[in-house]
Amino acid sequence: MSEKFTSSNFNEIVLQSDKPVLVDFWAEWCGPCRMIGPIVDELANEYDGKAVIGKLNVDENPDISTNYAVRSIPTLLVFKNGQIVDKIVGAVSKQTIASKIEAQL
C-alpha cells in the first residue's frame, strides 16, 4: 500500500529518504487523480523496499503543495536525496510512471 504523506511526516519520509520517493499530489474531487490512484498503489507494492511511493492530499496539506509550486493535479514529483529529480503533470500510464522510478534506482 502507498504511503500517506502529510505536512508532519513529509520531511522525514520524503526528504530524508535514502531511496527514491514518488509523491502523488492529489485531491478527492479530482477525476484524473482518482484514475491514477490505483496505479500509484500498484507501484507502491511493486517497488516495496526499492522506492517509497505515496500520496499527498493537497486540500489537507496546502503548505507542501504551495512549497513545491503544485498548481495542477495530479502532479507526481520524484525525489532523490531530498531533491526533485523528475516531474509528471496529468494522468499518465503506469509504464510512464514506472520508467521515472526506474531511472532513479
CYANA upper distance limits for C-alpha pairs under 8 A (distance plus 0.5 A):
  1 MET  CA     41 ASP  CA      6.03
  1 MET  CA     42 GLU  CA      8.06
  1 MET  CA     44 ALA  CA      6.40
  1 MET  CA     45 ASN  CA      6.44
  2 SER  CA     40 VAL  CA      7.53
  2 SER  CA     41 ASP  CA      5.66
  2 SER  CA     44 ALA  CA      5.61
  2 SER  CA     45 ASN  CA      7.88
  2 SER  CA     52 VAL  CA      8.49
  2 SER  CA     53 ILE  CA      6.09
  2 SER  CA     54 GLY  CA      4.98
  2 SER  CA     55 LYS  CA      7.47
  3 GLU  CA     52 VAL  CA      7.98
  3 GLU  CA     53 ILE  CA      6.61
  3 GLU  CA     54 GLY  CA      4.62
  3 GLU  CA     55 LYS  CA      6.82
  4 LYS  CA     54 GLY  CA      6.14
  4 LYS  CA     55 LYS  CA      5.82
  4 LYS  CA     56 LEU  CA      6.73
  5 PHE  CA      9 ASN  CA      6.72
  5 PHE  CA     10 PHE  CA      6.21
  5 PHE  CA     13 ILE  CA      8.26
  5 PHE  CA     23 VAL  CA      8.39
  5 PHE  CA     54 GLY  CA      7.00
  5 PHE  CA     55 LYS  CA      6.27
  5 PHE  CA     56 LEU  CA      5.39
  5 PHE  CA     57 ASN  CA      8.32
  6 THR  CA     10 PHE  CA      6.14
  6 THR  CA     56 LEU  CA      6.68
  6 THR  CA     57 ASN  CA      8.16
  6 THR  CA     60 GLU  CA      8.34
  6 THR  CA     61 ASN  CA      6.67
  7 SER  CA     11 ASN  CA      8.39
  7 SER  CA     61 ASN  CA      6.28
  7 SER  CA     63 ASP  CA      7.74
  7 SER  CA     64 ILE  CA      6.92
  9 ASN  CA     13 ILE  CA      6.46
  9 ASN  CA     14 VAL  CA      8.46
 10 PHE  CA     14 VAL  CA      5.81
 10 PHE  CA     15 LEU  CA      7.33
 11 ASN  CA     15 LEU  CA      5.40
 11 ASN  CA     16 GLN  CA      6.85
 12 GLU  CA     16 GLN  CA      5.73
 12 GLU  CA     17 SER  CA      7.64
 13 ILE  CA     17 SER  CA      6.26
 14 VAL  CA     21 VAL  CA      6.63
 14 VAL  CA     52 VAL  CA      8.36
 14 VAL  CA     79 PHE  CA      7.73
 14 VAL  CA     82 GLY  CA      7.25
 15 LEU  CA     79 PHE  CA      7.95
 15 LEU  CA     80 LYS  CA      8.40
 15 LEU  CA     81 ASN  CA      7.14
 15 LEU  CA     82 GLY  CA      4.44
 15 LEU  CA     83 GLN  CA      7.78
 16 GLN  CA     81 ASN  CA      7.34
 16 GLN  CA     82 GLY  CA      6.55
 17 SER  CA     21 VAL  CA      7.88
 17 SER  CA     80 LYS  CA      8.23
 17 SER  CA     81 ASN  CA      7.18
 17 SER  CA     82 GLY  CA      7.71
 18 ASP  CA     80 LYS  CA      8.16
 18 ASP  CA     81 ASN  CA      6.96
 19 LYS  CA     50 LYS  CA      7.09
 19 LYS  CA     51 ALA  CA      5.77
 19 LYS  CA     52 VAL  CA      7.14
 19 LYS  CA     80 LYS  CA      7.26
 19 LYS  CA     81 ASN  CA      8.09
 19 LYS  CA    105 LEU  CA      8.30
 20 PRO  CA     50 LYS  CA      8.22
 20 PRO  CA     51 ALA  CA      5.55
 20 PRO  CA     52 VAL  CA      6.79
 20 PRO  CA     78 VAL  CA      7.47
 20 PRO  CA     79 PHE  CA      6.23
 20 PRO  CA     80 LYS  CA      5.27
 20 PRO  CA     81 ASN  CA      7.93
 20 PRO  CA    101 ILE  CA      7.71
 20 PRO  CA    104 GLN  CA      6.71
 20 PRO  CA    105 LEU  CA      7.33
 21 VAL  CA     51 ALA  CA      6.27
 21 VAL  CA     52 VAL  CA      5.10
 21 VAL  CA     53 ILE  CA      6.16
 21 VAL  CA     54 GLY  CA      8.49
 21 VAL  CA     78 VAL  CA      6.10
 21 VAL  CA     79 PHE  CA      5.51
 21 VAL  CA     80 LYS  CA      6.96
 22 LEU  CA     51 ALA  CA      8.21
 22 LEU  CA     52 VAL  CA      6.84
 22 LEU  CA     53 ILE  CA      5.24
 22 LEU  CA     54 GLY  CA      6.86
 22 LEU  CA     76 LEU  CA      7.13
 22 LEU  CA     77 LEU  CA      6.26
 22 LEU  CA     78 VAL  CA      5.05
 22 LEU  CA     79 PHE  CA      6.91
 22 LEU  CA    101 ILE  CA      7.82
 23 VAL  CA     53 ILE  CA      6.73
 23 VAL  CA     54 GLY  CA      5.85
 23 VAL  CA     55 LYS  CA      5.98
 23 VAL  CA     56 LEU  CA      7.17
 23 VAL  CA     76 LEU  CA      5.95
 23 VAL  CA     77 LEU  CA      5.75
 23 VAL  CA     78 VAL  CA      6.92
 23 VAL  CA     79 PHE  CA      8.43
 24 ASP  CA     40 VAL  CA      8.11
 24 ASP  CA     54 GLY  CA      6.66
 24 ASP  CA     55 LYS  CA      4.97
 24 ASP  CA     56 LEU  CA      6.46
 24 ASP  CA     74 PRO  CA      7.24
 24 ASP  CA     75 THR  CA      6.53
 24 ASP  CA     76 LEU  CA      5.01
 24 ASP  CA     77 LEU  CA      7.25
 25 PHE  CA     55 LYS  CA      6.48
 25 PHE  CA     56 LEU  CA      5.44
 25 PHE  CA     57 ASN  CA      6.53
 25 PHE  CA     58 VAL  CA      6.62
 25 PHE  CA     65 SER  CA      7.86
 25 PHE  CA     70 VAL  CA      8.28
 25 PHE  CA     73 ILE  CA      6.81
 25 PHE  CA     74 PRO  CA      6.11
 25 PHE  CA     75 THR  CA      5.73
 25 PHE  CA     76 LEU  CA      6.56
 25 PHE  CA     77 LEU  CA      8.48
 26 TRP  CA     30 CYS  CA      7.53
 26 TRP  CA     33 CYS  CA      6.09
 26 TRP  CA     55 LYS  CA      7.44
 26 TRP  CA     56 LEU  CA      6.72
 26 TRP  CA     57 ASN  CA      5.63
 26 TRP  CA     58 VAL  CA      6.37
 26 TRP  CA     73 ILE  CA      6.24
 26 TRP  CA     74 PRO  CA      5.72
 26 TRP  CA     75 THR  CA      7.70
 27 ALA  CA     33 CYS  CA      7.29
 27 ALA  CA     57 ASN  CA      5.79
 27 ALA  CA     58 VAL  CA      6.40
 27 ALA  CA     59 ASP  CA      6.86
 27 ALA  CA     73 ILE  CA      8.17
 28 GLU  CA     33 CYS  CA      8.19
 28 GLU  CA     34 ARG  CA      7.84
 28 GLU  CA     57 ASN  CA      8.35
 30 CYS  CA     34 ARG  CA      6.95
 30 CYS  CA     73 ILE  CA      7.88
 30 CYS  CA     74 PRO  CA      8.25
 31 GLY  CA     35 MET  CA      6.95
 32 PRO  CA     36 ILE  CA      7.03
 32 PRO  CA     73 ILE  CA      8.42
 32 PRO  CA     74 PRO  CA      7.21
 32 PRO  CA     90 GLY  CA      7.66
 32 PRO  CA     91 ALA  CA      6.13
 33 CYS  CA     37 GLY  CA      6.47
 33 CYS  CA     73 ILE  CA      7.37
 33 CYS  CA     74 PRO  CA      5.70
 33 CYS  CA     91 ALA  CA      7.50
 34 ARG  CA     38 PRO  CA      8.03
 35 MET  CA     39 ILE  CA      8.35
 35 MET  CA     91 ALA  CA      7.74
 36 ILE  CA     40 VAL  CA      6.78
 36 ILE  CA     91 ALA  CA      6.71
 36 ILE  CA     92 VAL  CA      7.95
 37 GLY  CA     41 ASP  CA      6.91
 38 PRO  CA     42 GLU  CA      6.69
 39 ILE  CA     43 LEU  CA      6.69
 39 ILE  CA     94 LYS  CA      6.51
 40 VAL  CA     44 ALA  CA      6.64
 40 VAL  CA     53 ILE  CA      7.70
 40 VAL  CA     54 GLY  CA      7.59
 41 ASP  CA     45 ASN  CA      7.04
 41 ASP  CA     53 ILE  CA      8.45
 41 ASP  CA     54 GLY  CA      8.11
 42 GLU  CA     46 GLU  CA      6.76
 43 LEU  CA     47 TYR  CA      6.39
 43 LEU  CA     53 ILE  CA      7.84
 43 LEU  CA     94 LYS  CA      8.48
 43 LEU  CA     98 ALA  CA      7.72
 44 ALA  CA     48 ASP  CA      6.31
 44 ALA  CA     51 ALA  CA      8.26
 44 ALA  CA     52 VAL  CA      7.49
 44 ALA  CA     53 ILE  CA      5.59
 44 ALA  CA     54 GLY  CA      7.58
 47 TYR  CA     51 ALA  CA      6.04
 47 TYR  CA     52 VAL  CA      8.06
 47 TYR  CA     53 ILE  CA      8.44
 48 ASP  CA     52 VAL  CA      7.59
 50 LYS  CA    105 LEU  CA      7.87
 51 ALA  CA    101 ILE  CA      8.15
 51 ALA  CA    105 LEU  CA      8.23
 56 LEU  CA     61 ASN  CA      7.70
 57 ASN  CA     61 ASN  CA      6.60
 58 VAL  CA     62 PRO  CA      5.70
 58 VAL  CA     64 ILE  CA      8.18
 58 VAL  CA     65 SER  CA      6.47
 61 ASN  CA     65 SER  CA      7.41
 62 PRO  CA     66 THR  CA      6.47
 63 ASP  CA     67 ASN  CA      6.49
 64 ILE  CA     68 TYR  CA      6.88
 65 SER  CA     69 ALA  CA      6.57
 65 SER  CA     70 VAL  CA      5.59
 65 SER  CA     71 ARG  CA      8.32
 66 THR  CA     70 VAL  CA      6.62
 66 THR  CA     71 ARG  CA      8.41
 70 VAL  CA     75 THR  CA      7.35
 72 SER  CA     89 VAL  CA      7.60
 72 SER  CA     90 GLY  CA      8.23
 73 ILE  CA     89 VAL  CA      7.31
 73 ILE  CA     90 GLY  CA      6.88
 74 PRO  CA     89 VAL  CA      6.54
 74 PRO  CA     90 GLY  CA      5.66
 74 PRO  CA     91 ALA  CA      7.05
 75 THR  CA     87 LYS  CA      7.68
 75 THR  CA     88 ILE  CA      6.19
 75 THR  CA     89 VAL  CA      4.94
 75 THR  CA     90 GLY  CA      6.62
 76 LEU  CA     87 LYS  CA      6.19
 76 LEU  CA     88 ILE  CA      5.50
 76 LEU  CA     89 VAL  CA      6.87
 77 LEU  CA     84 ILE  CA      7.03
 77 LEU  CA     85 VAL  CA      8.21
 77 LEU  CA     86 ASP  CA      6.44
 77 LEU  CA     87 LYS  CA      5.11
 77 LEU  CA     88 ILE  CA      7.02
 78 VAL  CA     84 ILE  CA      6.18
 78 VAL  CA     85 VAL  CA      6.17
 78 VAL  CA     86 ASP  CA      5.47
 78 VAL  CA     87 LYS  CA      6.65
 78 VAL  CA    100 LYS  CA      8.03
 78 VAL  CA    101 ILE  CA      7.83
 79 PHE  CA     83 GLN  CA      5.67
 79 PHE  CA     84 ILE  CA      4.92
 79 PHE  CA     85 VAL  CA      6.06
 79 PHE  CA     86 ASP  CA      7.68
 80 LYS  CA     84 ILE  CA      7.01
 80 LYS  CA     85 VAL  CA      6.89
 80 LYS  CA    104 GLN  CA      7.81
 86 ASP  CA    100 LYS  CA      7.59
 88 ILE  CA     97 ILE  CA      8.43
 92 VAL  CA     96 THR  CA      6.92
 92 VAL  CA     97 ILE  CA      7.66
 93 SER  CA     97 ILE  CA      7.10
 94 LYS  CA     98 ALA  CA      6.53
 95 GLN  CA     99 SER  CA      6.56
 96 THR  CA    100 LYS  CA      7.12
 97 ILE  CA    101 ILE  CA      7.08
 98 ALA  CA    102 GLU  CA      6.55
 99 SER  CA    103 ALA  CA      6.61
100 LYS  CA    104 GLN  CA      7.50
101 ILE  CA    105 LEU  CA      7.23
